Amino acid sequence: MLVGDGSGSTADRPLGWACVAIEPGKLMPEVYYGCANAGTVNNAELLAYLLPLTAYAARTKIGIGLKQIHIVTDSQFTANVGSGRESKSTPILFTAYQCLARSGFQIHWHWMRREELKLNQFVDNLSRKARLLIQNQKLE
C-alpha cells in the first residue's frame, strides 16, 4: 500500500511530493519524498507514487505473478485519473503507470479525505516541506 501526496500549484512553480510505502512482511514502512523546481500539482500527485513503485519493481520479479498495489490519495482527481474515470491531463506521467500495469502490477486507486488518515496528514506535511526546500534555493 502506498499513501502519498503532492504539493504545488502551476507549471512554473516548484513542487514537492511524499509517499509512505507499506509492504507485507516488512516491519517498518519506507518513506519517499522529493521535489522539482517546476511542475503542476497534478504532476506532484502522480510523482508521489512513481519512485516507490519503480523501487519496488526493481526489488521484485516483474512479470512473475500479479502484484496488487493499493494507492491511497487525498486527491479525488488523482484517484479518478488512476482509475480511468477521468481524462488524463498528465498523459506522459500516466504512461509510466500503464507500463507498470503491463509488467504485472494491478494498481487500485483509493481516495480518502486527508483528515481521515494520519498517514495522509504526514505525507501532506512532508510534500510541502520538500516543495519549500527547493523553492528557497537559488542556483547561481
Buried (B, 14 or more C-beta within 10 A) or exposed (E): BBBBBBBBEEEEBBBBBBBBBBBEEEEEBBEBBBBBEEBBBBBBBBBBBBBBBEEBBEEBEBEEEEBEBEBBBBBEBBBBBBBEEEEBEBEEBBEBBEEBEEEBBEBEBEBBEBEEBEBBBBBBEBBBBBBBBBBEEEEE
